[in-house]
């Protein structure tokens, strides 16, 4: 009997940050300036904004961090840890201290 040499890769269903961390889906880098100038494919404007995908229970329970799931945030990518379990995934685990602003719409 021939051995099956293919390895089965377990699929991750969810990613939950632990400690004082959040999971952010980083926005795509921009290919156009605010003035409407299209940039060549090799040039991109780096973006450090994204959406909160998940919040750790520690952050959720702390009233000092007004961060909720689906909030658009500005974050410092210096300590961001990429989560690479899918092809073109843009997920990052980010310490909550590196979330520097939350974008809010006021009624």
Residue, then its C-alpha position, 0 to 999 in steps of 0.5 A: x500500500x502506498x503511503x499518502x505523502x500529502x499533509x492535511x493542513x488544519x483550517x483556522x476557523x477564528x483568531x482570538x487575540x489574547x492579553x491587551x491586543x486586538x485583531x485588525x484587518x489592514x486597509x489596502x495600500x492606496x494606488x491613488x493620491x487624494x488629488x486623484x493621481x494614479x500611481x504606478x504599480x510599483x509605488x504605493x502609499x502605505x496605509x496604517x488604517x484598518x478595521x477591528x476584527x476581534x477584541x481580546x476579553x481583557x480589552x473588552x472589559x477595560x473601560x479605558x479602551x473604547x474600541x469595539x469590533x468593526x471600528x475603523x482605527x489608525x495604528x502603529x504597525x511597529x509591533x503588529x504581528x501578521x496572521x498568515x493563515x490564508x493567501x492574501x490575508x491582511x490580518x494583524x494582531x496589534x497591542x492595544x497601546x499601538x491603536x492611536x485613534x478610532x474614527x467615529x461618525x457623529x450623528 
